[in-house]
Amino acid sequence: MSDTDGVGSTCPFGVTEDGAGAASNGAAEDEGGRETFAGPGEDGEIVAGRHRLGDMQEQQEALPVYTATPRTLFPLQESRSPHKTHPLTLTWAFGMNKALPVFSLQDKERLVTFYGCAHVAVMYDHTSASQHLLQGHCSPVSCLCASEDRRWLVTADKGPDSLVIIWDSYSGIPVRTLFDSHPEGGIAEVAMSRDSKLLVTVGAREIQRVCIWDWTTETETPLCVKEVGPEYGRQQHILFHPTDSNQLLSNSESRVLFHTKEEGHLEFSAPKISDKTFKKAVGPFSQSIFHPGGVQAVTATLTGNVLVWDTPHRATSPGLPPRKATKLIQLEMHGISVLTQIDSFIVTGNVQGHVTVYDEHFKQVERLSQFGLGPVASISFSREEDCSGGGLSELSLESKPFIRRFVLSTADAIMLHVDPQAGPPHMLLRGHSEALHAVACHPCQPVIATGSRCGLLRIWNYQQKELLYCRVVQEKRQIQCLAYDAQGVCLALGFTCGAVEILDTSASQYDENHLLKYSSHCISHVAFSSDSQYLATADTGNTVTLIRLHSEDGRKVWRYLGRHRCHYKPIQDLLFGVQLDNSQPRLFSLGMDRMLVEYDVLGSWEDDLRICSVERVEQGAVPTCMAWYPPLTSEHFLLTASDHFKMKLFNSTTKMCRKTLLGPTYGSPVKKIASLPASGGGNQKTHYLVFINQDKVGLQILPLDGNPHKSFAMLCHPTGASSFSCSYDGKYIFTAGGVDCTLLSWETNLNALEAVASLGGQGIEPFYGLLEGGREGEFYKEMEDYFYHCQLRSQAVDTMEPRQLSTTIPLAEVPFMMRALGFFPTEQELEDIHNEVKFSRYAEMGEYVTDVDLEEFIKLYVNHRPAFEVYMPEMERLFELLGCPNEKGEQYLNREELLDLLQARGEHMTEEELAESFITLLGLNASGGSDLGDGQDIGTEALVEHTVPVEITEATLIGDILGFSHPHSEPVCSRREQPLTGAPISRPEV
């Protein structure tokens, strides 16, 4: 068997950088400005909207769909790939969604399959080894279907902004999009009628809505709707009657529903069935079909039975035809997972991986059992009728075997092409059947390795789409992480059981390996040193392990060196570096405990991993990842990212925070970063950073300065991006989707990224847009006033001496301006600001900076202030964390406990500082004295007891003490993604 995945082509539309967006309708406007949609007509020809287009010229002007042929999307001769216009373009999808069916679009010339992968659908031409990706969904594709002639394809999702998109399979263009068809939870099932005119969708919420749509018209509402309650079970399969589109059939695991559409209404009957009906176990229902005869219906069960439904002969009711279970046939010994029909034949697939063909009387015609795979998930037959000249209706057990070609998928994410006349089945695709977290690119070859929780290790040549190595790890070891060494000779695998395996990729068939196990916890990170002599691992037990390469009897053997548990919270990242003076290896770990730990690699001995330094890198934020900053300056920096949407540069020697910058704000914090390797395209003098957050992958132009226009992101995995890796030449980025079991390949276009950044303006212009109201707004004018006031303060406000004209303010005035503008940094943050400005030119010019101008201050303010305003949900979370409920059920803080926390935790406050703060907040004495405003001077402790209640509720703290307004504001998304939708807490009057 061969195992290939083919080459990709660019999709004509994509997803916006904030993940929101949909496929275009592929619609045109007629001369009157009316929107038209392509769809099947009365006789099968294509029509636009309700108006049939007459001549071919008018059709060509309306939509490219009219001129498309089966060879338009996948031409027989290889064509040039279209020009890439986005910084990131999805070019290839590895893997498949094993929960969705696979459809065969095969004709006499080409073998094309249609299946789901993450939030895209894939049209895969196995003949030319190419893919066309159907992009438009912002959530994982939840269901698929295809028309009988395979001209129209349908995709749907279950996201909050769920879509149903109908595609033309000839051109790959979306011809219709249904918005908000099931806004209450998305779509669970979809099916198309035999004549391709009607579409049925089933909602995914507890009470399921069944909607029938005439998708070829301009109407935005369904023809009819019917709700199905939870007492009928969750409907998991639905289809139209092959000859009567007014009848439909659906089933859950416990009930079968017969739907009838009459005069704009949809009704259903649900005959009851139990084990008592036939005095034997029926079993859970899997799928149902209408019998080829057209009157009966058949339901398969997971016990190997088929249930036959029939209409009584005496039924004369004009309404719903009554249905009754008349037969229960033990068709197979194992559970039937798939039930379908082709012409007059009934085809089943069972949980043992066997496919059986029956005639209409349930007599076995042929049995295909040589697959040796897991449970069958779907079966789809080719479009051609009979390769040998006769129709399938003429076949029988005595005349000739069943010869229709078909595509089969299994619950183990395997896709096969079966041609009964061509011998053994041909494996088209083998994906990962469990979560895919591990991905690593070879450092000098177009090779990528992937590993998943099912223990499957696959190594690909991603340019040729050729599988180089495939192995299922034995002993139930689940792969969590992968890493190549700097030369690409060794590949390290980290397992959830705590073991580490090191493969020698230079050996034939990767036969030489070393298996080491020094931990009982899951290995979360593996990393090689730049000289390939050391291997470090981090596990979920918060421990770092160091392994060294030794030479023994002419052989190289990996030996344990030492372990150390330096973190009390999970380790977020593990990174090797080199000494600046002698190129010796350095090792760092970064934890959720906000600690950056450096290990003494050279000074460690067997079973003694020593520590060089431990530095706290954050106060409130939690660091998420780290990477080496490219050598853009004479200083050597370590770059970290945090969950507060900030990035920091630390001097690699002193560990001093040298710069704090606003990071990418695309809905969720950055979770992993890496420098993009240099490539032949783009500006070679410019460096770039690759990042992923919860569901997006992006690029950032370096050097970092907080400019929001220098970054770009695309939705990659709606269920969560797990990891990524960059190709050795920087042309591709590969993202692993974790639970969606897929790997996506993204092609970079650095020239497009530079063009996007240039549109945002140069110098200080992009930062004006981050201020409320921009440069012409009141906030900027207020900032100017404060700046001028600080200039006066620096030369004494009431002096009579001539003033020195200047465009700067002293560095000591920066904290006062920050506070006046509503940003109250901690003492540590003020020290970071001071160091950032003071040493900004020291490495290049050897001098300190003591003044800042207005433009420099704006950049400082934008980069250091919180990325988002403080909102009530955050305050509520703090009260839930620190408080306890009172008699009314409100969360409150005890006064004494709050005062103790302020004086003993974090940056300690003295009793006098506390009293002064409360006096200022409560407005008791503008002069700052310790009295109650009536001349009565009291002590500090008595003042606090007199002014602060014993029980401090959220409302008391926000309204009475802090003096904030809008106590019920809503959380908002990123400034980059949409305007503020909630009301921020207003800052007190200055």
SVG drawing of the C-alpha trace seen along z (x, -y; Angstrom):
<svg xmlns="http://www.w3.org/2000/svg" viewBox="-58 -86 94 104">
<polyline fill="none" stroke="black" stroke-width="0.4" points="0.0,0.0 1.1,-3.6 0.5,-6.4 0.5,-9.8 -1.2,-13.2 -1.0,-15.5 0.0,-19.1 -2.0,-22.2 -3.3,-25.1 -4.4,-28.5 -8.0,-29.0 -9.7,-32.1 -10.8,-33.4 -9.8,-33.1 -10.4,-34.0 -9.8,-37.5 -7.0,-37.9 -9.3,-37.9 -10.8,-34.7 -14.1,-36.2 -15.2,-36.0 -17.0,-33.7 -16.9,-32.5 -18.2,-34.9 -21.5,-33.8 -20.0,-33.4 -22.9,-35.6 -23.2,-38.2 -25.7,-41.0 -27.9,-41.2 -28.5,-44.4 -31.1,-45.5 -28.7,-45.1 -30.4,-42.0 -28.1,-39.3 -28.2,-36.0 -27.2,-32.5 -26.1,-29.5 -28.1,-26.3 -29.7,-23.4 -32.8,-24.1 -35.8,-22.1 -34.0,-20.0 -30.7,-19.9 -29.1,-22.9 -27.7,-25.8 -30.0,-28.7 -29.3,-32.0 -31.8,-32.8 -35.3,-32.6 -34.4,-33.7 -33.0,-31.2 -30.1,-32.6 -30.7,-32.1 -27.5,-32.2 -24.0,-31.1 -22.6,-34.6 -24.9,-35.9 -24.0,-32.9 -20.3,-33.5 -20.7,-37.2 -22.7,-36.2 -20.6,-33.6 -17.4,-31.5 -19.5,-28.5 -21.2,-28.3 -18.0,-27.8 -16.4,-25.4 -15.8,-21.7 -14.6,-18.8 -11.1,-19.7 -11.2,-23.4 -10.1,-22.9 -7.7,-20.1 -6.4,-20.4 -4.8,-17.5 -1.7,-19.5 0.0,-21.1 -0.6,-24.8 1.3,-27.6 0.2,-28.3 -1.6,-31.6 0.2,-34.6 0.1,-34.7 -1.3,-38.0 -1.5,-37.4 1.4,-37.2 0.2,-33.6 -1.5,-31.3 -2.9,-27.9 -1.4,-25.5 -1.8,-22.0 -3.8,-20.0 -2.3,-16.8 -4.8,-14.5 -8.6,-14.3 -11.5,-14.6 -12.3,-11.0 -15.8,-11.8 -16.9,-13.1 -17.8,-11.1 -15.5,-11.0 -17.1,-11.5 -15.7,-10.1 -15.8,-12.6 -14.1,-10.1 -14.7,-10.0 -13.1,-8.0 -10.0,-10.3 -9.4,-11.4 -9.7,-10.1 -10.8,-13.0 -12.0,-12.8 -13.9,-15.3 -13.4,-15.4 -13.2,-17.6 -10.0,-18.8 -10.2,-21.2 -12.2,-24.3 -11.6,-23.6 -12.9,-21.1 -10.4,-19.4 -10.8,-18.4 -7.9,-16.0 -6.9,-14.9 -4.9,-11.8 -4.1,-11.4 -2.1,-14.7 -1.3,-14.8 -2.9,-18.2 -5.4,-19.7 -7.9,-22.5 -8.9,-23.8 -12.4,-25.2 -12.0,-27.9 -14.8,-30.0 -15.7,-28.6 -14.4,-30.0 -15.3,-26.9 -14.5,-23.2 -16.5,-21.7 -19.2,-19.6 -20.9,-18.0 -20.6,-17.5 -22.7,-16.3 -22.5,-16.1 -25.2,-16.1 -26.0,-12.9 -24.1,-14.0 -21.2,-15.4 -21.5,-18.9 -22.5,-20.6 -20.7,-20.2 -22.0,-21.4 -20.1,-22.2 -21.4,-23.4 -20.1,-24.0 -21.2,-24.3 -19.6,-27.6 -21.3,-30.6 -21.5,-32.2 -22.3,-29.0 -22.5,-28.8 -23.8,-26.5 -21.8,-26.9 -22.7,-25.3 -19.7,-25.0 -19.3,-24.2 -17.0,-21.2 -16.0,-22.1 -14.6,-25.5 -14.2,-25.4 -16.3,-28.6 -18.9,-29.1 -22.2,-29.7 -24.4,-30.2 -23.9,-30.9 -26.6,-30.5 -25.9,-32.7 -27.4,-32.1 -29.4,-29.1 -29.1,-27.6 -27.8,-30.5 -28.6,-28.5 -25.7,-26.1 -24.8,-25.3 -25.5,-22.4 -25.2,-18.8 -26.4,-17.1 -27.0,-18.2 -28.3,-16.4 -29.2,-17.3 -32.1,-16.0 -31.6,-13.7 -32.4,-16.6 -30.0,-18.9 -32.7,-21.6 -33.5,-21.2 -31.2,-21.1 -32.1,-19.9 -30.2,-20.9 -30.5,-19.6 -29.5,-21.8 -27.0,-20.9 -28.8,-22.1 -30.8,-19.9 -34.0,-20.7 -33.0,-20.1 -34.5,-22.2 -35.0,-20.4 -35.0,-23.0 -35.6,-22.5 -34.1,-25.1 -34.6,-25.9 -31.0,-27.1 -31.3,-28.0 -33.5,-31.0 -32.7,-34.3 -34.8,-33.6 -33.0,-33.7 -35.6,-31.7 -36.3,-27.9 -39.3,-26.5 -40.4,-24.7 -39.1,-24.1 -39.9,-21.4 -38.4,-21.0 -37.4,-17.5 -37.4,-17.2 -34.8,-15.3 -37.2,-12.5 -36.5,-11.3 -32.8,-11.2 -30.1,-13.2 -30.7,-12.9 -27.4,-11.9 -28.3,-10.9 -30.8,-12.3 -31.5,-11.8 -34.1,-12.5 -36.2,-9.9 -34.4,-9.1 -37.6,-9.8 -39.8,-12.0 -38.2,-15.0 -41.2,-15.5 -40.1,-12.5 -37.1,-12.3 -35.7,-9.8 -33.6,-10.4 -32.6,-8.5 -30.9,-8.7 -29.6,-5.8 -33.0,-5.0 -35.7,-6.4 -36.3,-6.6 -38.2,-9.6 -40.2,-9.7 -40.6,-13.3 -43.1,-14.5 -43.2,-18.0 -46.7,-19.2 -47.8,-22.7 -45.0,-24.5 -45.2,-22.4 -42.9,-19.6 -44.3,-16.8 -42.8,-13.6 -43.9,-10.3 -41.7,-8.3 -43.0,-4.7 -41.8,-3.1 -39.6,-0.1 -38.2,1.9 -36.6,5.3 -40.1,6.6 -41.3,5.9 -39.5,8.9 -38.7,10.5 -34.9,10.0 -32.4,7.3 -32.6,4.7 -29.5,2.7 -28.6,-1.0 -29.4,-2.5 -26.5,-3.6 -27.9,-4.7 -31.0,-4.4 -31.9,-4.4 -34.9,-4.1 -35.1,-0.6 -34.2,-0.5 -37.8,0.5 -38.9,-3.0 -41.6,-2.0 -39.8,-0.4 -37.0,-1.8 -34.1,0.0 -32.3,-0.9 -29.0,0.7 -28.0,1.4 -24.7,1.8 -25.6,5.4 -25.6,6.5 -29.4,6.3 -31.3,4.5 -34.8,3.3 -37.3,3.1 -40.0,0.5 -43.1,0.8 -46.4,-1.0 -49.5,1.1 -51.4,2.0 -54.7,0.7 -53.3,-2.8 -55.4,-5.4 -54.6,-8.4 -53.9,-11.5 -51.4,-12.8 -48.3,-11.1 -48.0,-7.5 -47.9,-5.3 -44.8,-3.2 -44.3,0.0 -41.3,2.2 -42.2,5.4 -38.9,7.4 -35.7,7.7 -33.0,9.5 -29.7,10.7 -27.7,9.6 -24.2,9.7 -22.4,11.0 -20.8,7.6 -22.2,4.2 -23.1,2.3 -21.7,-1.2 -22.5,-2.3 -25.6,-1.6 -25.9,-2.9 -27.2,-2.0 -26.1,-2.1 -28.6,-1.5 -30.5,1.6 -27.8,2.8 -27.6,2.3 -24.1,1.9 -23.0,2.2 -19.7,1.5 -19.2,3.0 -17.1,2.4 -14.7,5.1 -13.8,3.2 -15.7,5.5 -17.8,4.3 -20.7,6.4 -22.9,5.9 -26.5,7.3 -29.3,7.3 -32.7,5.8 -33.8,9.1 -30.7,9.0 -29.0,11.8 -25.2,11.4 -23.7,10.5 -20.1,9.9 -18.1,9.5 -14.8,7.5 -13.0,8.3 -9.3,8.0 -8.9,4.5 -7.8,5.5 -8.6,2.0 -10.8,0.5 -14.6,-0.2 -15.9,-1.6 -16.9,-5.2 -18.2,-6.0 -18.5,-4.5 -18.8,-6.6 -19.1,-5.2 -17.6,-6.6 -19.7,-8.6 -19.2,-6.4 -21.9,-3.7 -19.9,-0.6 -16.4,-0.5 -17.1,2.7 -20.1,1.3 -23.1,2.6 -25.1,0.9 -25.1,2.2 -28.7,3.0 -27.8,5.8 -25.4,7.4 -26.3,10.5 -24.5,13.1 -24.6,15.6 -23.6,13.2 -20.6,11.2 -19.1,9.7 -19.9,6.3 -17.3,4.0 -18.3,0.4 -15.3,-1.5 -15.6,-3.2 -13.8,-5.1 -13.9,-3.9 -12.9,-5.7 -12.4,-4.2 -12.7,-5.4 -8.9,-5.2 -8.5,-8.1 -7.6,-5.9 -8.9,-6.4 -8.9,-3.6 -9.7,-3.4 -11.3,0.0 -11.5,1.3 -12.8,4.9 -11.3,5.6 -7.8,4.1 -6.8,6.3 -5.9,5.1 -7.2,1.7 -5.1,-1.4 -4.4,-3.5 -5.1,-7.1 -4.5,-8.8 -3.6,-7.8 -4.1,-10.5 -3.6,-10.8 -6.5,-9.3 -5.7,-11.0 -4.5,-14.4 -1.5,-15.8 0.8,-17.9 4.3,-17.1 5.7,-18.6 9.4,-19.3 11.0,-20.5 14.4,-19.2 17.0,-22.0 18.4,-21.7 16.1,-19.5 12.4,-19.8 11.4,-17.2 8.9,-17.3 8.2,-14.9 4.8,-14.6 3.8,-12.5 0.4,-12.0 -1.2,-10.5 -2.0,-7.3 1.7,-6.6 2.0,-7.2 5.3,-8.8 5.3,-10.0 8.2,-11.7 7.4,-13.5 9.1,-15.3 6.7,-18.2 7.8,-19.4 7.2,-16.1 4.5,-15.0 6.4,-11.7 6.2,-9.7 9.7,-8.8 9.0,-6.9 6.0,-5.7 5.9,-3.7 3.4,-3.0 5.2,-3.1 4.6,0.0 3.8,0.4 1.1,-2.2 3.5,-5.1 1.8,-8.4 4.0,-11.0 3.8,-14.5 6.8,-16.4 9.5,-16.2 12.8,-17.9 15.6,-17.6 19.2,-18.4 21.1,-21.2 22.5,-18.9 19.3,-16.9 21.0,-13.7 19.0,-12.9 15.3,-13.1 14.1,-13.1 10.6,-11.9 9.0,-12.8 6.2,-10.5 3.4,-11.0 4.8,-8.1 8.0,-10.0 10.2,-8.2 12.4,-9.8 13.4,-8.0 16.3,-9.3 16.3,-8.2 19.4,-8.3 17.9,-9.6 21.1,-9.0 20.8,-5.2 18.9,-3.0 15.2,-3.0 15.8,-4.8 16.7,-1.5 19.2,-2.8 17.4,-4.4 18.0,-5.0 15.1,-4.7 15.6,-6.5 13.2,-6.9 14.0,-9.0 10.6,-10.4 7.1,-9.1 5.5,-12.4 4.6,-13.4 7.5,-14.9 6.2,-18.4 9.4,-19.8 12.6,-18.4 15.5,-20.5 19.0,-19.9 22.0,-22.1 23.5,-23.8 26.5,-21.4 24.1,-18.4 26.0,-17.1 23.2,-17.8 19.5,-16.9 17.2,-18.6 13.7,-17.6 11.0,-19.2 8.1,-17.2 4.7,-18.0 6.3,-17.2 8.1,-20.6 11.4,-19.0 14.2,-19.6 16.4,-16.6 19.8,-16.9 21.2,-14.1 24.7,-14.1 26.1,-12.3 29.1,-10.0 31.5,-7.9 31.8,-4.3 33.8,-1.7 33.5,-3.7 29.8,-4.1 27.9,-7.2 25.6,-6.7 23.2,-9.1 23.7,-9.1 21.8,-10.7 23.5,-13.7 21.1,-15.1 17.7,-16.4 16.4,-19.5 13.0,-20.6 13.3,-24.4 9.7,-25.3 6.7,-24.9 4.3,-25.4 4.3,-23.9 7.2,-24.7 6.2,-26.8 9.3,-26.6 12.7,-25.1 15.6,-26.7 19.2,-26.1 21.6,-29.0 25.3,-29.7 27.8,-31.7 28.7,-35.0 32.5,-34.5 33.1,-30.8 30.0,-29.4 29.5,-26.9 25.9,-25.7 23.4,-27.5 20.1,-26.1 17.0,-28.1 13.6,-27.1 10.6,-29.4 7.7,-28.5 4.2,-29.6 5.6,-30.5 7.2,-33.5 10.7,-32.3 13.4,-32.2 16.0,-29.6 19.5,-29.2 21.3,-25.9 25.0,-25.4 25.5,-22.9 29.3,-22.7 29.5,-22.7 27.0,-19.8 28.1,-16.3 26.4,-13.0 23.1,-13.2 23.9,-16.8 22.3,-19.4 23.3,-22.7 21.7,-26.2 23.3,-29.4 20.5,-31.9 16.8,-32.2 15.1,-35.4 11.5,-36.5 10.5,-38.0 6.9,-39.0 4.8,-40.3 1.1,-39.8 1.4,-38.4 2.1,-34.7 4.9,-34.1 3.9,-31.8 7.0,-31.2 10.5,-32.5 12.9,-32.6 16.3,-34.1 15.9,-37.6 17.8,-37.9 21.1,-39.9 19.6,-43.2 21.7,-45.1 25.0,-44.7 23.2,-43.3 22.1,-39.7 18.4,-39.5 16.0,-36.8 12.5,-37.4 9.5,-36.4 5.7,-36.7 3.0,-36.8 -0.7,-36.3 -1.1,-40.2 -0.3,-40.5 3.1,-41.9 6.6,-40.9 9.8,-41.7 13.5,-41.7 15.9,-40.6 19.6,-41.0 20.9,-37.5 23.8,-38.2 22.4,-40.5 18.7,-39.3 17.7,-43.0 14.4,-43.8 15.5,-46.1 12.3,-46.6 8.5,-46.0 6.4,-46.0 2.8,-45.5 2.5,-42.1 0.1,-40.8 -3.5,-41.2 -5.6,-38.7 -8.1,-37.6 -5.8,-35.4 -2.3,-35.7 0.7,-34.4 1.5,-30.8 4.6,-30.0 7.2,-32.1 10.2,-31.4 12.4,-33.4 11.6,-32.7 14.7,-31.3 16.1,-33.4 14.8,-32.6 15.4,-33.7 12.3,-36.0 11.6,-39.3 14.2,-41.7 17.1,-39.7 18.1,-42.5 14.8,-42.2 14.0,-39.5 10.6,-38.1 8.9,-36.4 6.4,-33.5 3.8,-33.1 0.7,-31.1 -2.0,-31.9 -5.1,-29.9 -6.4,-29.5 -4.3,-31.6 -0.8,-31.6 0.9,-34.9 4.0,-36.8 5.6,-39.8 8.2,-42.1 11.3,-42.8 12.5,-44.8 9.6,-44.9 8.3,-48.3 4.6,-47.9 3.4,-48.9 0.2,-46.9 0.5,-47.1 3.7,-45.1 2.0,-41.8 -0.5,-39.6 -2.5,-36.5 -4.7,-33.9 -7.2,-31.5 -5.5,-28.1 -7.1,-25.7 -10.5,-26.8 -10.3,-24.1 -6.8,-25.2 -3.4,-25.4 -1.0,-23.1 2.4,-23.7 4.2,-24.9 7.5,-24.5 9.2,-26.5 10.9,-25.0 14.6,-25.4 14.3,-28.1 11.5,-30.0 9.1,-29.5 6.6,-27.3 5.1,-27.2 3.4,-24.0 0.8,-24.2 -0.5,-21.2 -4.1,-21.3 -4.0,-19.1 -7.5,-17.6 -8.4,-18.2 -5.6,-15.7 -4.5,-17.7 -1.4,-19.5 -1.7,-22.6 1.0,-24.0 1.2,-27.8 3.3,-29.5 4.8,-32.8 4.9,-35.9 7.2,-38.4 6.8,-41.1 3.0,-41.1 3.7,-41.4 5.9,-44.4 3.3,-46.0 0.6,-45.6 3.0,-47.2 3.7,-50.2 0.0,-50.9 -0.2,-51.6 2.2,-54.5 5.8,-55.3 7.4,-56.5 4.9,-57.6 1.8,-57.5 0.7,-53.9 0.9,-54.7 -1.6,-57.6 -4.2,-55.1 -3.7,-53.3 -4.7,-56.5 -8.4,-57.2 -9.5,-59.5 -6.2,-59.5 -4.1,-62.5 -7.1,-64.8 -8.8,-63.4 -9.2,-65.0 -6.9,-62.4 -3.9,-63.4 -4.6,-67.1 -4.7,-66.2 -1.4,-64.3 0.2,-67.3 -1.0,-69.5 0.5,-67.2 3.7,-67.0 4.0,-70.8 3.1,-70.9 5.9,-68.4 8.3,-70.7 7.3,-73.6 7.6,-71.4 11.1,-70.4 12.2,-74.1 10.0,-75.0 6.5,-76.2 6.8,-79.5 10.3,-80.5 11.0,-84.0 14.1,-82.9 14.2,-82.7 13.0,-79.2 15.0,-76.9 13.2,-75.9 13.1,-72.1 11.1,-69.3 11.8,-66.8 11.0,-66.2 13.3,-64.6 13.0,-60.9 11.9,-61.5 8.7,-63.1 7.6,-60.0 5.9,-58.3 3.8,-61.4 2.6,-61.6 1.7,-58.0 -0.4,-58.3 -2.0,-61.5 -3.2,-59.6 -4.8,-56.9 -2.0,-54.2 -0.6,-53.4 2.5,-51.3 4.0,-49.3 7.4,-50.1 8.9,-47.3 7.3,-48.5 8.6,-52.0 12.1,-50.6 11.7,-48.7 10.6,-52.0 13.6,-53.8 16.0,-51.1 14.5,-51.0 15.0,-54.7 18.3,-55.1 20.1,-52.2 18.5,-52.6 21.7,-54.0 24.3,-52.7 25.3,-49.6 25.7,-51.6 27.0,-55.0 28.1,-54.4 25.9,-57.1 22.8,-57.3 19.5,-58.8 17.9,-61.1 15.2,-62.8 12.3,-61.7 10.3,-63.7 6.6,-63.4 6.8,-60.8 9.0,-58.6 6.6,-59.0 3.7,-58.0 5.5,-54.7 6.3,-54.1 2.7,-54.7 1.2,-52.5 3.7,-49.6 3.6,-49.6 -0.1,-50.3 -2.4,-47.3 -3.5,-46.0 -7.1,-46.2 -9.0,-48.4 -9.9,-47.0 -13.3,-45.5 -15.8,-44.1 -15.3,-40.4 -11.6,-40.8 -12.7,-42.5 -15.2,-39.7 -12.5,-37.1 -10.3,-38.8 -13.1,-38.8 -13.9,-35.1 -10.2,-34.4 -9.6,-36.5 -13.0,-36.9 -15.7,-34.9 -19.6,-35.2 -21.5,-37.2 -25.1,-36.6 -26.5,-38.1 -24.3,-35.9 -22.1,-38.7 -18.3,-38.2 -16.5,-40.5 -13.0,-41.1 -12.3,-41.5 -10.7,-44.9 -8.0,-43.5 -7.1,-40.7 -7.0,-43.3 -4.7,-45.6 -2.5,-42.7 -2.2,-41.6 -1.3,-45.2 1.4,-45.4 2.8,-41.9 2.4,-40.7 3.8,-42.0 5.3,-45.4 4.8,-46.2 3.0,-49.4 3.6,-51.0 0.8,-52.0 1.3,-55.7 1.2,-55.0 -2.1,-53.0 -3.6,-55.9 -2.6,-58.4 -4.0,-56.3 -7.4,-55.9 -7.5,-59.6 -6.9,-60.5 -9.3,-58.0 -12.1,-59.0 -11.4,-62.7 -11.3,-63.3 -8.5,-65.9 -7.2,-67.6 -4.2,-68.9 -3.1,-65.4 -3.4,-65.6 -4.7,-62.9 -8.0,-64.4 -11.6,-63.9 -12.1,-67.2 -13.4,-68.9 -10.1,-69.7 -10.1,-66.6 -6.6,-65.0 -6.5,-61.2 -4.0,-58.4 -3.4,-56.5 -4.9,-53.2 -7.9,-55.0 -8.4,-56.8 -8.5,-53.6 -10.9,-52.0 -13.1,-55.1 -13.2,-55.3 -13.0,-51.8 -15.9,-49.3 -15.1,-46.0 -16.7,-44.1 -15.6,-45.4 -17.9,-44.2 -17.2,-44.6 -19.7,-47.5 -18.1,-49.2 -14.6,-48.9 -15.6,-50.1 -18.1,-52.8 -17.2,-54.2 -13.5,-53.7 -12.2,-53.8 -14.9,-56.1 -15.4,-54.3 -18.5,-54.4 -20.2,-51.9 -20.1,-48.9 -21.7,-46.5 -19.6,-46.9 -19.0,-44.0 -15.7,-42.5 -14.4,-43.4 -12.2,-41.9 -8.9,-43.2 -8.6,-46.8 -7.2,-45.3 -10.2,-43.2 -13.2,-45.4 -14.2,-48.7 -14.7,-48.6 -18.2,-47.3 -18.2,-47.5 -18.0,-50.6 -14.6,-50.9 -14.2,-51.9 -13.7,-55.6 -10.6,-56.9 -11.0,-59.3 -10.6,-63.0 -7.0,-64.1"/>
</svg>
